[in-house]
Amino acid sequence: MKSNQALLSIDNPHKKLVAVILAAGESRRFGGIKQLAALGASQLMLAHTLDAVKQMQSMIHQQCAADESLHIIQTKIALVLGRHQQQITSHPSLMTPLKGVDVIHNHQWQQGLSSSVHCAVHFAQSEQADALMLVLADQVAVKSDDYLAIWQTFIDKKQTTCAFYQQDVGVPAIFLKDDFKPLLALTGDVGAKKILRSKQQTNRLVCVDLPQASIDIDTQADLTMWLANKE
């Protein structure tokens, strides 16, 4: 989908939508602070994701400003941090990417991914948002146009919308307000995929083919391979 065509079909945009990046993990398998891993010479992994989500936000706002028939869609970005919050928020290379981003400290990060999902939902509720987009900080191949495609499909179809890759549903995904309660019921090291699969079984889910979302960085070897293939 071309970014300059992204919002042309919105017909009912009276929604407040928030995007929350989940990055609270310990990075134990990575053997270091994964969020601060270098993706080449000039950008950190977390900065890469922040920039992509911010670009999506900017493109939405630009399109609404250019077309008076489109009402402004409110979007806000938050970041959930945990084990390495201090090191991440104080890193000089993240000062600019973090501007305008709400940082949420997940004090229960050791309880697993579900605790970060809970933080994201609580943030959405505090913002009185109509929908919540969940993003993983280590999906390094997902670009701003990909996030924008998911937003567009969500607005067009008005249903929970997610990426589809490796023959399965997953994040990035946008959840309706009705999904907040089941998301808060998740426990342990379980993410939103459980909710997405449940909705898929009852035909209450829209999927966007996004094969690049299958690329995430868990280990140093993953990063080395991605950087080699990226060149």
C-alpha positions in Angstrom: 0.0 0.0 0.0 1.3 3.4 -0.9 1.5 5.8 2.0 -0.1 8.7 0.0 -3.2 6.5 -0.6 -3.4 5.2 2.9 -6.4 7.0 4.3 -8.6 7.7 1.2 -11.3 5.2 2.1 -11.9 6.2 5.7 -15.7 6.8 6.2 -16.0 6.9 10.0 -12.8 8.1 11.6 -14.1 9.4 14.9 -11.7 7.3 16.8 -8.9 7.8 19.2 -6.2 5.2 18.6 -3.0 4.6 20.6 0.1 2.6 19.6 2.1 0.9 22.3 5.5 -0.6 21.7 6.4 -3.5 24.0 10.0 -3.5 25.0 10.2 -4.6 28.6 12.0 -7.9 28.3 15.2 -8.9 29.9 16.8 -9.9 26.6 18.4 -12.9 28.3 18.7 -14.9 25.1 20.3 -11.9 23.4 23.1 -11.7 26.0 22.8 -7.9 26.3 20.3 -5.1 26.1 18.6 -6.0 22.9 16.7 -2.7 22.6 20.1 -0.9 22.4 21.5 -3.3 19.7 23.0 -1.5 16.7 21.2 -2.0 13.4 24.1 -0.9 11.3 26.3 2.2 11.9 23.7 4.8 12.9 20.6 3.5 14.5 19.6 1.4 17.6 16.9 -1.3 17.4 14.5 0.6 19.6 15.1 3.8 17.7 14.3 2.0 14.4 10.9 0.9 15.7 10.1 4.2 17.3 10.9 6.0 14.1 8.7 3.7 12.0 5.7 4.1 14.3 6.2 7.9 14.5 6.4 8.0 10.7 3.1 6.1 10.6 1.6 8.7 13.0 2.9 11.6 10.9 1.5 10.1 7.6 -2.0 9.7 9.2 -1.9 13.3 10.4 -0.7 14.7 7.1 -3.3 12.9 5.1 -6.1 14.2 7.4 -4.7 17.7 7.1 -4.6 17.5 3.3 -8.2 16.3 2.9 -10.9 18.3 4.7 -13.4 15.5 4.3 -11.3 13.5 6.8 -11.6 14.3 10.4 -8.4 14.2 12.5 -7.7 10.8 13.9 -6.1 11.2 17.3 -3.0 9.0 17.7 -0.6 8.7 20.6 2.5 6.5 21.1 3.7 4.8 24.2 6.6 2.6 25.1 6.6 -0.1 27.7 10.0 -0.7 29.4 11.0 -3.0 32.2 14.3 -4.6 33.2 16.5 -2.1 31.4 14.4 1.1 31.6 17.1 3.3 33.1 19.8 2.4 30.6 17.4 2.8 27.7 15.8 6.1 28.7 19.2 7.6 29.5 20.9 6.5 26.3 22.0 9.6 24.2 20.9 8.1 20.9 17.3 7.7 22.1 16.8 11.3 23.4 15.3 12.4 20.1 13.3 9.2 19.2 11.7 9.3 22.7 10.4 12.8 22.3 6.6 12.8 22.3 6.5 9.2 23.5 4.9 8.2 26.8 7.2 5.8 28.7 5.5 3.3 30.9 7.5 1.3 33.4 6.4 -2.3 33.7 7.3 -3.1 37.3 6.0 -6.7 36.8 8.2 -7.4 33.8 9.4 -10.6 35.3 5.9 -12.0 35.1 6.2 -12.2 31.3 4.8 -10.7 28.2 1.2 -10.6 29.5 2.3 -8.0 32.1 3.4 -5.6 29.3 0.1 -6.2 27.4 -1.7 -5.2 30.6 0.4 -2.0 30.8 -0.6 -1.2 27.2 -4.3 -1.8 27.9 -4.2 0.4 31.0 -2.6 3.1 29.0 -5.2 2.9 26.3 -7.9 3.0 29.0 -6.4 6.1 30.7 -6.3 7.8 27.3 -10.0 6.8 26.7 -8.9 5.3 23.5 -11.2 3.4 21.1 -8.5 1.1 19.9 -5.0 -0.1 20.8 -2.2 -1.1 18.4 0.4 -3.4 19.9 3.9 -3.3 18.4 7.0 -5.4 19.2 10.2 -3.5 19.4 12.2 -6.3 17.8 10.3 -6.8 14.6 13.0 -5.0 12.7 11.7 -5.7 9.2 8.3 -4.0 9.7 8.3 -0.5 8.2 6.0 2.5 8.6 4.0 1.6 5.5 3.3 -1.8 7.1 1.9 -0.3 10.3 -0.1 2.1 8.2 -1.6 -0.7 6.2 -2.9 -2.3 9.4 -4.3 1.0 10.6 -6.1 1.5 7.2 -7.6 -2.0 7.2 -8.8 -1.5 10.8 -10.5 1.7 9.9 -12.0 0.3 6.8 -13.3 -2.9 8.3 -13.9 -1.7 11.9 -12.8 -5.0 13.3 -9.8 -6.3 15.2 -7.0 -6.4 12.7 -3.6 -8.1 12.8 -0.7 -9.2 10.7 -0.6 -12.7 9.1 2.7 -14.4 8.7 4.1 -18.0 8.8 0.6 -19.3 8.4 -0.5 -17.7 11.7 -1.9 -14.5 13.2 0.2 -12.1 15.2 1.3 -8.6 16.0 1.4 -5.8 14.9 -2.3 -5.8 15.7 -5.0 -3.4 16.5 -7.6 -4.3 19.2 -11.0 -2.9 19.7 -12.1 -1.6 23.1 -14.1 -4.8 23.5 -10.9 -6.7 23.4 -9.4 -4.9 26.4 -11.0 -7.2 29.0 -9.7 -10.5 27.5 -6.2 -8.9 27.0 -6.2 -8.1 30.7 -7.1 -11.7 31.5 -3.8 -13.0 29.9 -1.3 -14.4 32.4 2.3 -15.5 32.3 4.6 -15.2 29.3 1.7 -15.2 26.9 1.0 -12.4 24.4 -1.9 -11.2 22.4 -1.7 -14.1 19.9 -4.1 -16.1 22.1 -6.8 -13.4 21.7 -6.2 -13.1 18.0 -6.6 -16.9 17.4 -9.8 -16.9 19.4 -11.3 -14.1 17.3 -10.1 -15.8 14.1 -12.0 -18.9 15.0 -15.2 -16.9 15.3 -14.6 -14.8 12.2 -14.2 -11.6 14.1 -10.7 -10.9 12.9 -9.3 -9.2 9.8 -5.7 -10.2 8.7 -3.2 -8.3 6.6 -0.5 -10.4 4.9 2.8 -9.2 6.4 5.5 -11.8 5.9 8.3 -9.4 7.1 6.7 -9.5 10.6 8.1 -13.0 11.0 11.6 -11.5 11.4 12.3 -10.7 15.0 15.6 -10.6 16.9 16.0 -12.9 19.9 19.7 -13.7 19.7 22.9 -12.2 18.5 22.9 -14.8 15.7 19.4 -13.5 14.6 20.8 -10.0 14.4 23.9 -11.1 12.5 21.8 -13.0 10.0 19.4 -10.1 9.5 22.1 -7.6 9.0 23.9 -9.8 6.5 20.7 -10.4 4.5 19.8 -6.7 4.7 22.8 -5.6 2.8 
